[in-house]
């Protein structure tokens, strides 16, 4: 017998023993792993096969459940499966297709109020094409995603109004037409349920407005026309001080509209044209729960359990096939240990030894210890105290200087690198500057009009901006400079970060400033760092020192505690944090090789995320930028009192259920539904900010220390995510080309950061699309 055939037979024998061990364990104790909701189908099939019970039989059942709910229809293995009708005690009813306890396929859901939804369902959600008829008589027919109108749809209001067009996250957004009962209509752009962008409004008397809108009112360039051919063109605003324009009479009636006032459009013409609000639903289909029990035709001797429509158990730490004739605390714990032992046995026999990136895989993941507040307060006596005073004086002067209201359409001269303003600050003060206690210095503003307009574009209030940076509270200096040698300062309220930059970085920003400005105007959801000002302090006297700095938004400024931070580039060389698990705290910035999660976003967010990453990378590639990274912050929703991270399947208490005393609240499925339902709460969630999501734990195989991402484990955690693209001022200059050539000799060229911008963009995107995924 050859050596190869002997090895093959030994491997086959080992595999048979392993499968037999698994079968015995499953038949005795049941499978105790809690799978992802969308993996239930496959896993349940495996369980049935392993237990030797054979293929589950589908039969007709009629059940009055212990809590009073009623179900009639097809049934299989303790779940509604096929066609069925479920009636809840509160009067809600679903009639349609089921798949293993989930509303999946076509069906009809009705509320006791009289509202109905008829169409497609997916995992308990209204998802696909469907028609919703509200209790007030409003109807919507079109596309849905996760209980929200999303895509093309038509809404007919009971008051006679009608909207046809695009929807996003439950609100009108994109191109659409709204017709009022009166006959007035608008065709154009929408945003967050409001008329916003470019569009045309036509009144029944023949008057029309063509131009730009904001918050449902004309704002910006626009033309008002009368049927006789006369028109008014100019800049529109509800504030008369910001409005200006010219009236052009027609040849047939030159004096017909001379007495007309543009303010009439705001006060009268649009006063009755309100957008019909959407009806708020008291409870969503995905929030409804099923009371079902283990599969048995007799139905005797089994304890009921509560389960959400999407198949997730909703009380306690419940396994999918838990033993039902007792409380199950000891038996389920023993089953869990036995299942883990069986898994370990299989791994040992097959030679699969998997280690977590940090710590032991068998131990629960812990939240990093909380560090003291970042940075050292710059008080009197600090080496940079005078520099801080100079900076605050300069900012107060720049922001407080009166300036005319700027249009968002800037002239090319505003972006000229030579467009800078020098101001002298003598200690005794001058005509334009106040006296101060620091040494004399000169202050330079680069392209002041551009950054003033950017702050307006970012909705930054000038007074709040000044108070954050120049208020009574001192700045804080981070403990150590970055890799580039730059120093970082934080405002006391954590909203803004100030970074010292080199002359070369200043040149890069000024060079790309026009494209940067246009990118933000075109894509409000861009993930690129927001810059609020570019300045320079020049100390006079013998030192003649120049300090250039940029003011940026702090991505991690939030009411949530950020438990883990990652700086991700998609390269592996040197991309790890040289700290032990005990040294890591919640301010430690981890890197690519420290990553042990896949980030899963809800479908519409994930689609928008992919589009925006492509746009941002194309912009940076065109500007010859490389070495940027994605900064990610995670706030874990479920943490035990001992600091353990609780997987989402292990703790499924929802609204109305009891929680362990002292345990932190989580973003439950019901909470998520309410966020999706309420536009005001949805508005607080932006791409990259306050985003509810799930992360799936991954593990790396031993011996693959340079494997950037490990294998997914099926263990999920509920999180709130923050992310954005940072460090965008590194040009692919001669120094980076030399670094690339030098490191390529010693290391794999694909593993180093310093690569051509096109290659960097491609590698960065490939990596990001590998670690982010759609949450199904």
MITI-419043 format. One line per 10 residues: their letters; for each residue x, y, z of C-alpha. Coordinates in Angstrom, 3 decimals. Example, Ala and Ser with C-alpha at 12.3 -4.5 7.8 and 13.67 -1.06 7.14 Angstrom:
REM MITI-419043
as	12.300/-4.500/7.800  13.670/-1.060/7.140
***
This chain:
REM MITI-419043
xxxxxxxxxx	0.000/0.000/0.000  1.415/3.380/-1.001  2.114/6.110/1.537  -0.464/8.448/-0.066  -3.307/5.899/0.086  -2.453/5.137/3.725  -2.668/8.829/4.652  -5.953/9.133/2.755  -7.503/6.164/4.588  -6.338/7.498/7.958
xxxxxxxxxx	-7.882/10.869/7.176  -11.184/9.235/6.153  -11.255/7.180/9.368  -10.604/10.306/11.451  -13.402/12.137/9.658  -15.857/9.278/10.279  -14.999/9.223/13.989  -15.437/12.976/14.235  -18.824/12.913/12.534  -19.944/10.034/14.746
xxxxxxxxxx	-18.885/11.991/17.836  -20.855/15.021/16.629  -23.927/12.876/15.904  -23.841/11.329/19.393  -23.441/14.729/21.042  -26.256/16.279/19.058  -28.639/13.399/19.594  -28.039/13.498/23.362  -27.848/17.196/24.064  -28.944/19.131/20.971
xxxxxxxxxx	-27.000/21.767/19.148  -26.295/24.662/21.489  -24.789/27.182/19.146  -26.998/30.173/18.385  -26.687/30.951/14.687  -27.117/34.127/12.712  -30.767/34.536/11.757  -30.081/34.033/8.079  -27.971/30.957/8.744  -30.782/29.178/10.589
xxxxxxxxxx	-31.977/27.408/7.504  -28.738/25.609/6.766  -27.931/24.945/10.386  -31.347/23.529/11.118  -30.970/21.093/8.261  -27.645/19.987/9.654  -29.136/19.513/13.089  -31.927/17.365/11.766  -29.572/15.202/9.776  -27.150/14.779/12.667
xxxxxxxxxx	-29.812/13.839/15.137  -30.977/11.045/12.919  -34.564/12.218/13.028  -34.816/12.361/9.246  -36.395/15.006/7.093  -38.881/17.223/8.955  -42.468/16.564/7.947  -44.722/19.425/6.836  -48.279/19.012/8.063  -51.352/21.145/8.669
xxxxxxxxxx	-51.744/22.380/12.216  -54.291/24.426/14.116  -52.956/25.745/17.389  -54.297/27.936/20.140  -51.102/28.987/21.839  -50.718/29.414/25.627  -50.782/33.221/25.440  -54.003/33.227/23.399  -52.477/33.647/19.938  -53.983/31.484/17.184
xxxxxxxxxx	-52.297/29.856/14.185  -53.676/27.711/11.403  -51.714/26.488/8.412  -48.686/24.455/7.460  -46.251/23.524/10.235  -42.830/21.908/10.395  -40.408/21.244/13.243  -41.952/23.700/15.763  -42.346/26.536/13.224  -44.962/27.854/10.810
xxxxxxxxxx	-43.593/26.746/7.452  -45.487/27.218/4.175  -48.877/28.915/3.911  -50.415/29.986/7.199  -52.449/32.484/9.159  -51.342/33.892/12.528  -53.645/36.012/14.714  -52.214/37.881/17.709  -54.315/38.695/20.734  -53.923/42.448/20.096
xxxxxxxxxx	-55.757/42.075/16.758  -52.763/42.067/14.368  -52.923/39.322/11.730  -50.618/37.901/9.074  -51.786/35.658/6.241  -49.234/34.398/3.752  -45.972/32.540/3.308  -43.711/31.393/6.153  -40.246/29.896/6.236  -39.163/28.285/9.514
xxxxxxxxxx	-41.093/30.738/11.659  -40.260/33.826/9.576  -42.654/35.777/7.400  -40.886/35.232/4.089  -42.415/35.684/0.640  -45.806/37.149/-0.213  -48.346/37.923/2.458  -50.782/40.350/4.013  -50.328/41.995/7.416  -53.220/43.880/9.002
xxxxxxxxxx	-53.419/46.086/12.078  -56.443/46.461/14.388  -56.586/50.121/13.333  -57.585/48.980/9.834  -54.193/49.603/8.210  -52.883/46.856/5.918  -49.733/45.926/4.031  -49.918/43.475/1.148  -46.768/42.460/-0.670  -43.368/40.904/-0.124
xxxxxxxxxx	-41.776/40.072/3.214  -38.222/39.157/4.106  -37.171/37.930/7.578  -40.157/39.593/9.212  -39.747/42.928/7.448  -41.856/44.537/4.754  -39.181/44.215/2.086  -39.612/44.167/-1.698  -42.684/45.381/-3.573  -45.856/46.051/-1.643
xxxxxxxxxx	-48.849/48.270/-0.964  -49.533/49.904/2.393  -52.964/51.341/3.148  -53.054/53.470/6.268  -55.894/53.683/8.738  -56.468/57.267/7.551  -56.870/56.133/3.928  -53.406/57.074/2.611  -51.878/54.473/0.269  -48.337/53.789/-0.873
xxxxxxxxxx	-47.462/51.342/-3.628  -43.841/50.694/-4.467  -40.507/49.446/-3.172  -39.641/48.693/0.474  -36.503/47.861/2.426  -36.717/46.856/6.109  -40.178/48.386/6.712  -39.198/51.606/4.928  -40.275/53.022/1.598  -37.068/52.839/-0.421
xxxxxxxxxx	-36.882/53.045/-4.212  -39.604/54.108/-6.621  -43.126/54.465/-5.285  -46.460/56.271/-5.513  -48.246/57.727/-2.499  -51.872/58.859/-2.698  -53.047/60.881/0.287  -56.625/60.885/1.477  -56.686/64.700/1.152  -56.174/64.388/-2.623
xxxxxxxxxx	-52.420/65.009/-2.773  -50.213/62.584/-4.730  -46.441/61.975/-4.890  -44.673/59.785/-7.437  -40.922/59.413/-7.425  -37.925/58.192/-5.457  -37.838/57.350/-1.745  -34.955/56.719/0.638  -35.307/55.388/4.174  -39.016/56.150/4.316
xxxxxxxxxx	-38.858/59.723/3.000  -39.040/61.373/-0.410  -35.484/61.751/-1.715  -34.251/62.013/-5.285  -36.406/63.065/-8.225  -40.161/63.191/-7.718  -43.421/64.902/-8.601  -45.881/66.145/-5.983  -49.387/67.190/-7.028  -51.619/69.029/-4.572
xxxxxxxxxx	-55.411/68.703/-4.594  -55.576/72.354/-5.668  -53.771/71.490/-8.924  -50.435/73.079/-8.013  -47.525/70.738/-8.622  -43.756/70.492/-8.128  -41.309/68.420/-10.188  -37.677/68.184/-9.129  -35.291/67.167/-6.378  -36.187/66.094/-2.836
xxxxxxxxxx	-34.179/65.452/0.287  -35.287/63.985/3.642  -38.938/64.419/2.727  -38.557/68.102/1.790  -38.317/69.938/-1.527  -34.590/70.589/-1.769  -32.319/71.090/-4.779  -33.309/72.101/-8.278  -36.929/71.961/-9.385  -39.990/73.620/-10.892
xxxxxxxxxx	-43.173/74.683/-9.096  -46.245/75.423/-11.231  -49.365/77.130/-9.876  -52.846/76.624/-11.347  -52.931/80.304/-12.414  -49.982/79.665/-14.758  -47.244/81.192/-12.634  -44.122/79.097/-12.197  -40.808/79.134/-10.368  -37.711/77.425/-11.815
xxxxxxxxxx	-34.656/77.279/-9.596  -33.145/76.067/-6.370  -34.911/75.125/-3.136  -33.971/74.482/0.470  -36.231/73.159/3.251  -39.278/73.444/0.994  -38.720/77.103/0.034  -36.961/78.881/-2.863  -33.326/79.472/-1.904  -30.548/80.428/-4.335
xxxxxxxxxx	-30.705/81.256/-8.023  -34.177/81.092/-9.525  -36.662/82.590/-11.987  -40.325/83.426/-11.376  -42.404/83.605/-14.578  -45.891/84.878/-15.370  -48.109/83.562/-18.196  -47.795/86.883/-20.032  -44.047/86.313/-20.514  -42.703/88.679/-17.831
xxxxxxxxxx	-40.273/87.224/-15.288  -38.171/87.978/-12.204  -34.698/86.471/-11.897  -32.185/86.650/-9.066  -31.034/85.216/-5.749  -33.912/84.014/-3.552  -34.132/83.802/0.226  -36.885/84.086/2.815  -34.712/86.746/4.480  -35.239/89.951/2.421
xxxxxxxxxx	-31.704/91.094/3.322  -30.220/88.161/1.416  -32.543/88.469/-1.574  -31.826/90.432/-4.731  -33.037/90.225/-8.325  -34.361/91.989/-11.411  -37.854/92.192/-12.890  -38.200/91.956/-16.695  -41.642/92.965/-18.040  -43.166/91.494/-21.150
xxxxxxxxxx	-43.715/93.521/-24.298  -47.480/92.953/-24.274  -48.102/94.164/-20.682  -45.039/96.104/-19.447  -46.633/97.258/-16.151  -48.692/94.206/-15.264  -46.602/92.957/-12.316  -44.672/96.030/-11.154  -46.356/95.970/-7.721  -45.483/92.310/-7.160
xxxxxxxxxx	-43.222/91.527/-4.173  -41.084/88.313/-4.112  -42.026/87.965/-0.437  -45.566/87.111/-1.574  -44.268/83.742/-2.791  -43.264/82.859/0.782  -46.212/84.481/2.580  -49.089/83.511/0.271  -48.290/81.433/-2.814  -46.635/78.565/-0.885
xxxxxxxxxx	-48.449/78.947/2.440  -51.091/76.308/1.638  -48.781/73.900/-0.186  -47.786/71.597/2.665  -46.391/68.106/2.183  -48.762/65.476/3.512  -47.036/63.833/6.532  -46.679/60.076/6.760  -48.772/58.045/9.175  -46.884/56.672/12.174
xxxxxxxxxx	-47.384/52.958/12.707  -47.903/51.807/16.285  -46.054/48.518/15.815  -44.168/47.007/12.894  -44.453/43.432/11.596  -40.841/42.738/12.596  -41.712/43.660/16.191  -44.436/41.058/16.485  -43.505/37.849/18.304  -44.650/34.284/17.931
xxxxxxxxxx	-45.440/32.001/20.813  -44.418/28.536/19.571  -43.170/25.271/21.094  -41.051/22.340/20.085  -42.331/20.231/17.205  -44.789/17.546/18.305  -48.012/16.412/16.671  -49.518/15.788/20.082  -48.273/19.121/21.350  -48.013/17.792/24.913
xxxxxxxxxx	-45.158/18.071/27.355  -43.351/20.977/25.777  -42.824/24.405/27.236  -43.626/27.443/25.101  -40.986/29.972/24.167  -41.265/33.445/22.737  -39.764/34.080/19.362  -39.667/37.171/17.148  -41.042/36.906/13.634  -37.527/36.749/12.202
xxxxxxxxxx	-36.806/33.613/14.213  -34.772/35.035/17.112  -35.521/33.747/20.599  -36.525/36.629/22.837  -36.113/35.460/26.413  -33.018/34.337/28.269  -30.000/32.618/26.784  -31.923/30.111/24.724  -30.433/27.541/22.347  -32.260/26.531/19.163
xxxxxxxxxx	-32.834/22.942/20.330  -32.786/23.365/24.081  -34.258/20.549/26.180  -37.794/21.627/26.978  -38.948/19.387/29.825  -36.991/21.218/32.538  -35.560/24.628/33.346  -32.506/23.544/31.480  -29.901/25.629/33.284  -27.571/22.757/34.096
xxxxxxxxxx	-28.403/20.650/31.077  -27.977/23.543/28.657  -24.668/24.461/30.274  -23.527/20.827/30.044  -24.737/20.660/26.442  -22.818/23.805/25.654  -19.644/22.398/27.163  -20.181/19.079/25.367  -20.743/20.851/22.030  -17.574/22.908/22.541
xxxxxxxxxx	-15.659/19.770/23.474  -16.973/18.026/20.367  -15.877/20.968/18.261  -12.437/21.007/19.899  -12.135/17.239/19.302  -12.945/17.705/15.634  -10.424/20.534/15.312  -7.715/18.463/16.981  -8.395/15.421/14.785  -8.396/17.446/11.580
xxxxxxxxxx	-5.436/19.600/12.555  -7.396/22.845/12.624  -5.965/25.021/15.394  -7.497/28.468/15.349  -6.358/31.338/17.568  -7.945/34.716/18.083  -5.956/37.775/17.032  -5.785/38.816/20.662  -6.355/36.558/23.662  -7.770/33.068/23.850
xxxxxxxxxx	-10.707/32.201/21.608  -12.408/30.225/24.344  -12.593/33.233/26.671  -15.250/35.941/26.301  -14.126/39.174/24.679  -13.756/42.047/27.101  -14.245/45.741/26.626  -10.894/47.588/26.896  -10.297/49.361/30.166  -11.384/52.974/30.299
xxxxxxxxxx	-8.508/55.432/30.084  -8.407/58.857/31.637  -9.383/61.757/29.431  -7.097/62.148/26.436  -4.442/64.833/26.421  -2.645/67.177/28.775  -4.349/70.496/29.501  -2.221/73.378/28.237  -2.050/75.637/31.285  0.301/78.479/32.151
xxxxxxxxxx	3.877/77.199/32.245  3.298/74.619/29.500  5.876/74.902/26.711  3.117/75.523/24.151  0.996/77.845/26.288  1.868/80.975/24.277  1.316/79.146/20.991  -2.175/78.210/22.207  -2.910/81.844/23.073  -1.686/82.942/19.637
xxxxxxxxxx	-3.889/80.368/17.981  -6.985/81.380/19.956  -6.427/85.087/19.295  -6.010/84.407/15.589  -9.126/82.235/15.323  -11.218/84.789/17.207  -10.000/87.488/14.815  -10.583/85.402/11.662  -14.034/84.102/12.513  -15.285/87.309/14.121
xxxxxxxxxx	-14.180/89.536/11.257  -17.336/90.837/9.499  -17.800/89.592/5.956  -20.628/89.705/3.413  -22.864/86.673/3.071  -21.000/84.340/0.740  -22.659/82.365/-2.010  -21.703/78.728/-2.346  -20.626/79.486/-5.914  -17.081/80.773/-5.340
xxxxxxxxxx	-14.906/82.453/-7.928  -11.646/80.728/-8.962  -9.669/83.592/-7.393  -10.885/82.499/-3.933  -8.856/79.275/-4.311  -5.623/80.985/-5.383  -2.787/79.812/-3.059  -1.694/83.462/-2.936  -5.075/84.353/-1.469  -3.963/84.790/2.162
xxxxxxxxxx	-4.335/87.463/4.794  -1.522/88.474/7.175  -2.417/90.174/10.485  0.049/91.565/13.012  -0.715/91.009/16.711  1.436/93.340/18.888  1.090/92.818/22.680  -0.266/96.359/23.153  -2.980/95.780/20.543  -3.730/97.625/17.316
xxxxxxxxxx	-6.628/99.101/15.377  -7.799/95.587/14.430  -6.419/93.360/17.208  -6.878/93.346/21.006  -4.025/93.662/23.526  -2.744/90.328/24.821  -0.209/88.808/27.213  1.692/86.756/24.643  4.696/87.789/22.583  4.221/89.600/19.276
xxxxxxxxxx	3.277/87.330/16.394  1.885/87.421/12.887  -1.171/85.464/11.855  -1.909/84.116/8.400  -5.251/82.932/7.002  -5.058/80.776/3.884  -7.980/81.141/1.435  -10.235/82.605/4.168  -13.344/82.890/1.974  -13.147/79.214/0.981
xxxxxxxxxx	-12.900/77.963/4.564  -15.592/80.371/5.748  -17.882/78.936/3.048  -16.884/75.357/3.961  -17.893/76.011/7.565  -21.232/77.263/6.278  -21.551/74.158/4.100  -20.842/72.007/7.180  -23.554/73.886/9.152  -21.032/75.181/11.686
xxxxxxxxxx	-22.317/78.139/13.700  -19.535/80.793/13.890  -20.289/81.594/17.544  -20.188/77.919/18.596  -16.992/77.432/16.603  -15.292/80.331/18.408  -16.481/79.183/21.816  -15.162/75.646/21.218  -11.679/76.790/20.241  -11.324/80.192/21.933
xxxxxxxxxx	-13.502/79.877/25.029  -12.340/79.972/28.625  -11.409/76.293/28.560  -7.871/75.480/27.464  -6.925/73.133/24.657  -5.504/69.685/25.396  -2.311/68.390/23.801  -2.182/64.692/22.985  0.609/62.908/24.791  2.796/62.044/21.815
xxxxxxxxxx	3.227/63.326/18.264  2.056/61.258/15.335  4.296/59.243/13.041  4.782/62.332/10.847  6.001/64.392/13.819  2.803/66.453/13.917  1.271/67.488/17.229  -2.428/67.193/17.927  -4.596/69.405/20.102  -8.204/68.815/21.152
xxxxxxxxxx	-10.768/71.420/22.142  -12.260/70.989/25.593  -15.609/69.865/24.156  -13.810/67.332/21.886  -15.553/68.705/18.763  -12.437/69.904/16.949  -8.902/68.634/16.498  -6.007/70.922/15.628  -3.007/69.392/13.902  0.336/70.996/13.111
xxxxxxxxxx	1.336/70.284/9.530  4.426/70.673/7.361  4.840/73.166/4.534  4.561/70.339/1.982  1.170/69.271/3.414  -0.016/72.881/3.284  0.877/73.000/-0.404  -0.962/69.725/-1.050  -4.146/71.005/0.605  -4.036/74.334/-1.256
xxxxxxxxxx	-3.461/72.505/-4.532  -6.425/70.168/-4.030  -8.696/72.751/-2.359  -10.927/73.456/-5.425  -11.528/69.735/-5.998  -12.010/69.187/-2.235  -14.615/71.968/-2.082  -16.505/70.680/-5.135  -16.419/67.123/-3.766  -18.158/68.217/-0.566
xxxxxxxxxx	-20.721/70.229/-2.515  -21.517/67.239/-4.695  -21.565/64.525/-1.991  -22.822/65.507/1.437  -22.261/61.962/2.722  -18.581/61.952/1.820  -16.412/60.201/4.396  -13.389/62.434/3.770  -12.063/64.483/6.701  -13.733/67.867/7.164
xxxxxxxxxx	-11.316/70.818/7.267  -12.531/74.046/8.888  -9.501/76.314/8.571  -5.863/76.507/7.500  -3.662/78.964/9.397  -0.095/79.885/10.292  1.456/81.529/13.348  4.798/83.305/12.781  6.662/84.393/15.893  8.571/87.659/15.391
xxxxxxxxxx	11.952/88.395/16.886  15.135/86.300/16.747  13.333/82.912/16.585  11.260/83.577/13.425  9.430/80.298/13.957  6.505/79.337/11.720  3.815/76.888/12.851  1.195/75.849/10.304  -1.897/74.028/11.431  -5.189/72.696/10.163
xxxxxxxxxx	-8.471/72.552/12.103  -10.488/69.352/11.581  -13.634/67.768/12.922  -13.142/65.082/15.565  -14.827/61.956/14.221  -14.977/60.374/17.685  -16.829/63.255/19.351  -20.004/61.550/20.554  -22.077/60.908/23.659  -21.288/57.204/23.219
xxxxxxxxxx	-18.207/55.671/24.784  -15.871/54.509/22.024  -14.629/51.088/23.139  -12.416/50.174/20.177  -10.666/52.290/17.546  -9.087/51.027/14.329  -6.865/52.788/11.791  -7.166/50.666/8.641  -5.165/50.965/5.412  -5.271/47.523/3.820
xxxxxxxxxx	-1.514/46.926/4.198  0.164/44.480/6.565  3.772/45.655/7.049  4.069/47.202/10.500  0.299/47.344/10.820  -0.069/46.062/14.351  -0.129/47.654/17.790  2.791/46.596/19.954  0.731/46.367/23.119  -0.477/43.453/25.161
xxxxxxxxxx	-4.175/43.016/25.842  -3.758/44.421/29.363  -2.077/47.574/28.015  -4.856/48.338/25.523  -7.431/50.892/26.664  -10.346/52.568/24.927  -8.087/55.282/23.443  -5.622/52.815/21.866  -5.707/52.965/18.070  -5.501/49.426/16.720
xxxxxxxxxx	-4.369/48.595/13.186  -5.034/46.187/10.333  -3.462/43.088/11.895  -5.313/43.757/15.170  -8.695/43.667/13.440  -10.891/40.743/14.453  -14.302/41.853/13.192  -16.338/42.080/10.003  -18.562/45.171/10.016  -22.124/44.467/8.864
xxxxxxxxxx	-24.341/47.383/7.795  -28.060/47.394/7.010  -28.741/47.035/3.270  -29.470/50.632/2.252  -26.584/51.962/4.357  -24.218/49.364/2.954  -25.158/50.283/-0.614  -24.624/53.980/0.109  -21.335/53.169/1.884  -19.991/51.278/-1.155
xxxxxxxxxx	-20.964/54.096/-3.516  -19.357/56.719/-1.297  -16.107/54.798/-0.787  -15.792/54.542/-4.579  -16.414/58.274/-5.010  -13.993/59.282/-2.257  -11.212/56.981/-3.470  -11.606/58.220/-7.037  -11.300/61.804/-5.774  -8.143/61.032/-3.763
xxxxxxxxxx	-6.652/59.047/-6.633  -7.197/61.952/-9.035  -5.471/64.277/-6.568  -2.467/61.906/-6.326  -3.093/61.214/-2.623  -2.023/58.005/-0.883  -1.390/56.628/2.618  -4.855/57.617/3.853  -6.792/55.303/6.148  -10.263/54.557/7.441
xxxxxxxxxx	-10.652/55.421/11.103  -13.327/53.238/12.737  -14.769/53.608/16.223  -17.027/50.999/17.866  -19.402/51.403/20.773  -20.606/48.009/22.006  -24.228/48.043/23.130  -24.123/45.009/25.396  -21.532/44.749/28.147  -21.858/42.635/31.256
xxxxxxxxxx	-21.159/44.141/34.702  -17.789/42.325/34.626  -16.808/43.959/31.323  -17.484/41.018/28.983  -18.872/41.756/25.521  -22.216/39.952/25.172  -22.942/38.457/21.736  -26.280/39.503/20.251  -27.598/35.924/20.228  -26.766/35.391/23.890
xxxxxxxxxx	-28.844/38.257/25.199  -32.116/38.923/23.402  -34.167/40.836/25.943  -36.418/43.283/24.130  -38.733/46.106/25.090  -41.238/44.878/27.608  -39.097/41.967/28.786  -37.216/41.988/32.074  -33.483/42.653/32.122  -30.824/41.679/34.619
xxxxxxxxxx	-30.441/44.403/37.178  -27.414/46.573/36.468  -26.973/45.291/32.914  -26.634/48.003/30.277  -29.452/48.575/27.792  -28.987/47.383/24.225  -30.218/48.499/20.844  -32.810/45.761/20.548  -34.670/44.781/17.385  -37.615/46.879/18.583
xxxxxxxxxx	-35.324/49.884/19.206  -33.941/49.491/15.700  -37.445/49.362/14.250  -38.368/52.570/16.051  -35.239/54.319/14.745  -36.130/53.265/11.219  -39.727/54.355/11.710  -39.142/57.790/13.223  -37.679/60.268/10.680  -36.433/62.578/13.461
xxxxxxxxxx	-34.355/59.763/14.993  -33.262/58.622/11.545  -32.036/62.147/10.771  -29.494/61.868/13.609  -27.894/58.902/11.815  -25.525/59.859/9.006  -23.211/57.724/6.948  -20.305/57.119/9.314  -21.980/58.710/12.346  -24.222/57.084/14.989
xxxxxxxxxx	-24.804/54.071/12.728  -26.449/51.049/14.379  -24.729/47.952/13.006  -23.489/44.492/13.899  -19.935/43.199/13.951  -19.046/39.544/13.432  -16.065/38.173/15.274  -13.272/36.597/13.210  -10.300/34.404/14.141  -6.988/33.768/12.395
xxxxxxxxxx	-5.377/30.386/11.973  -2.110/29.921/13.810  0.908/30.450/11.596  -0.895/33.147/9.571  0.224/36.181/11.556  0.164/38.377/8.425  -3.335/37.334/7.415  -5.172/40.670/7.527  -8.571/39.184/8.289  -9.443/35.883/9.883
xxxxxxxxxx	-12.360/33.554/9.308  -15.878/34.608/10.468  -17.167/32.712/13.502  -20.879/33.530/13.422  -20.588/35.405/16.733  -22.201/38.851/16.452  -22.212/41.977/18.591  -24.583/44.944/18.428  -22.637/48.203/18.007  -22.907/51.863/17.089
xxxxxxxxxx	-20.284/52.717/14.450  -18.316/55.845/13.571  -15.949/55.963/10.602  -14.285/58.321/8.152  -11.274/58.689/5.860  -8.365/60.534/7.503  -4.766/61.564/6.693  -5.499/62.777/3.162  -2.584/65.210/2.788  0.163/62.752/1.799
xxxxxxxxxx	1.198/63.309/-1.808  3.043/60.589/-3.730  6.162/62.718/-3.930  9.803/61.781/-4.484  10.298/60.777/-0.836  7.440/58.278/-1.018  8.735/56.908/-4.318  12.154/56.332/-2.734  10.502/54.700/0.308  8.541/52.396/-1.992
xxxxxxxxxx	11.668/51.394/-3.936  13.682/50.769/-0.758  11.019/48.719/1.060  10.155/46.732/-2.063  13.637/45.230/-1.973  13.111/43.881/1.556  9.373/43.157/1.667  6.443/42.175/-0.482  5.599/45.386/-2.435  1.862/44.785/-1.921
xxxxxxxxxx	2.239/44.820/1.877  3.743/48.309/2.257  1.863/51.591/2.578  3.943/53.690/0.188  2.574/52.722/-3.230  1.323/54.577/-6.285  -2.043/56.364/-5.659  -3.879/54.195/-8.191  -2.563/50.979/-6.656  -3.191/52.351/-3.154
xxxxxxxxxx	-6.799/53.217/-4.022  -7.445/49.791/-5.526  -5.903/47.938/-2.583  -7.696/50.166/-0.050  -11.078/49.569/-1.687  -10.533/45.826/-1.980  -9.724/45.672/1.711  -12.616/47.882/2.825  -15.128/45.896/0.769  -13.731/42.741/2.361
xxxxxx	-14.184/43.874/5.967  -17.541/45.606/5.422  -20.540/43.524/4.388  -24.296/43.733/4.107  -26.166/42.549/7.178  -28.610/40.009/5.815
***
